[in-house]
Amino acid sequence: MDTTAETRTEWSEPIGAPLRRVEGRDKVTGKAVYTGDVRQQGVAHAVLVTSAISAGRVRGIDSRRALDAPGVLAVITHRNRPAWKGVPTIPYLAESRLPLTDDVIHFGNQCIGVVVAETLEQAEYGASLVRVDYERRRPVPDLDAGLPDAYVPQGPYTDRFPVHYERGSVARRTPVTVEADYRTSALSHAPMEPSVTLARWESGTLIVHDSTQSVVAHRPVIATAFGLPESSVRLISSLVGGGFGNKSYLWAHTLLAPLASMMVHRPVRLTLTRKQVFTGTGHMPELVHRVRLGADGAGKLLVIEHHTVNPTSPTDDRAEPAIQSTPALYAVPNLLATAKVAKVNIGTSGAMRTPGDTPGQFATECAMDELAYRVGIDPVELRRRNVASGAHPHTGKPWGGNRLLECLDIGAREFGWGARNARPGSMRDGGELVGYGMAVAIRAEHSAPAVAAVRLAADGGAEVLTATQEIGGGSLTTMVQIAASGLGMAPERVRISAGDSDLPPGAPTFGSMTSGSTGSAVQDAAGKVRAAAIRLAVTDPRSPLHGVEQDAVAVENGRMFARAEPRRGETYAELLTRHGIGVLADQGRHIPPASGEEPFALATFAAHFTEVRIDVDLPRVRVVRHIGVFDCGRVLNRATAANQARGGMIFAMGGALMEKLDQDPVSGRFTNSALTDYHVPVHADIGDVRALFVDKAEVNAHPVGAKGLGEICSIGVAPAIANAVFHATGTRIRHLPLTPEKLL
């Protein structure tokens, strides 16, 4: 076929374009399938029985009435469950103790049994009939009760998150010192979708549908617990209705659904109640912080000390990694940061957007604001004088990219920081106090091995295949855009299959690793397929491109053409059809450097600027205006990135202004573990929230040029608000959330 007369059609680069989400139409029309929507013939329903005490043991369980109830198929307890075949290792099993292991009660609402029935209602009724005889013990109810016995933790969590950083000597005296205690509250992830697991056994293979943030990481955990080879476990994640970290670990329900299915010999669905989401899938723990900053008279930092204590469960030593970024942000010669834990009768905490960095940088960035007022330097200027912009101050490695100063400049200009009257309490608008506050943020950039496949079909369409799942941030859309860009075709011609452990193992959707890791694998795969097609064309005597150098061929809208002669070319579809090739496919990989061998220090950065208004009579803090500026490398989709960033900032505003898990002072049980009492931001609470991006590719971080955005957008919001409250009132609040009674 002679295609020399063909002309180029309009082409625009897919990466960066504000494309609509590929799953968006299904979501807004109700066609989207979440794990709870997956249909399965003959499915039974499981309901957890949870403990009514916080410490002690189960002396006896009477399940006779439950077993006699209509539709009840089984009541599973520690006494009759099949034996676990192995204990998976942390990090992806949340608790080292497998569910229903023994009769010991470690915390309130701990799972002590499972009722399986024909319908959900019958299972719920059966669970209400189970009678438990307890031997009660006095619990350690909260952090304050456990503080006197705080200790340095050990174990697998500390292997991943060190509990001690030190350089220089913090014993030196400094001309200016700020020393204060800060406190951050326990928070719940509160995702819209409760966790759900649907499990069935088929000829020795376990098939699990789960609302998870990583089918790849959780698959070996399930396999180990049931003594199966990984190849005998298939883990499928449909669309996930929010996770924020609570679905990055594997909790009891994901193991109990297959256990129940094994016992009743049919598929079983287990859906957590809202209260069980609060108590059984982790939380961000409360922390106390002691911070000391030492500086010279010009505000140059000389000393940083940061010490934290958080509660941990009786079963696991988990220090919230709130000190992990303290050594990285500022160029200070003398630093000491330590973390301790205190045993409390509470469930194991877990990763929550963003683990450690949100509470840790609340303390240090508020202390920086206090230092700015102490030395009489503008808070923005104080950061400029101290930011470690050349190299990581602790490791000495050069930054792969650090555009925090650009974030500061953009944010200050767009916010109008220069109009701020520096004197606290000086700005008013009628009956309202007005405050401006700011803070900066850093988050270490993480990476994971990832594999993706790209298939180019003879009809000119393409497909991306990767096990990475969609949790609401737009990952499916950006992967399509990366593939479309690499292939040189319209995104509308690319579809994606994801969220299945039988697919190539993409990176997890936690740790802000998806865009960089899976995105780089998709880019690699698309590049290989494109190169194969071009190679086939230029070596084909029947192709208009025969004899053209491969690197002299471009592709736009699925049409290959010679750059020097754009009219000379042909489409992918014409090439593959002529050769009788149904699908041209290849795999791409992202293999990060081994730990410790990275040539660069990698991180994402942000600067936050906020305006609060506070009524002089009813001191409720309102954020009326907030700007976040982010250095997250190349922005893959301007619309989804802005949506992700605004959502993350609003998420953090909840923790700053209203969210707090309250504990009963005697039992330690959460007293507000429901959305009726645990308040999260709604539209009426939110003012003008803007997200801006430096948007410069960082190939030192990942070949695709992107860095993680999911978590950096939340860090620094709370201290910016707290600092604005001080500017508005002259009162320094060091304990989150910033509720009205703290300002009375």
Secondary structure as UniProt FT lines:
FT   TURN            4..5
FT   TURN            22..23
FT   HELIX           24..29
FT   HELIX           35..37
FT   TURN            41..42
FT   STRAND          44..50
FT   STRAND          56..62
FT   HELIX           64..68
FT   TURN            70..71
FT   STRAND          72..76
FT   TURN            78..80
FT   TURN            90..92
FT   TURN            99..100
FT   STRAND          104..105
FT   TURN            108..109
FT   STRAND          111..117
FT   HELIX           120..128
FT   STRAND          131..136
FT   HELIX           143..146
FT   HELIX           147..149
FT   HELIX           156..160
FT   STRAND          164..167
FT   TURN            170..171
FT   STRAND          176..184
FT   STRAND          196..202
FT   TURN            203..204
FT   STRAND          205..210
FT   HELIX           215..225
FT   TURN            226..227
FT   HELIX           230..232
FT   STRAND          233..236
FT   TURN            244..248
FT   HELIX           252..264
FT   STRAND          268..271
FT   HELIX           274..280
FT   STRAND          287..295
FT   TURN            297..298
FT   STRAND          301..312
FT   TURN            322..328
FT   STRAND          334..343
FT   TURN            355..356
FT   HELIX           357..375
FT   HELIX           379..386
FT   TURN            393..395
FT   STRAND          398..399
FT   HELIX           404..415
FT   HELIX           417..419
FT   TURN            424..425
FT   STRAND          428..429
FT   TURN            430..431
FT   STRAND          432..444
FT   STRAND          450..457
FT   TURN            458..459
FT   STRAND          462..466
FT   HELIX           475..487
FT   HELIX           491..493
FT   STRAND          494..498
FT   TURN            501..502
FT   TURN            511..512
FT   HELIX           514..518
FT   HELIX           519..538
FT   TURN            541..542
FT   TURN            544..547
FT   HELIX           550..552
FT   STRAND          553..556
FT   TURN            557..558
FT   STRAND          559..562
FT   TURN            566..567
FT   STRAND          569..571
FT   HELIX           572..579
FT   STRAND          583..590
FT   TURN            595..596
FT   STRAND          603..615
FT   STRAND          621..631
FT   HELIX           638..657
FT   TURN            665..667
FT   TURN            675..677
FT   HELIX           683..685
FT   STRAND          688..693
FT   TURN            699..701
FT   TURN            703..704
FT   TURN            710..716
FT   HELIX           717..729
FT   HELIX           740..743
//
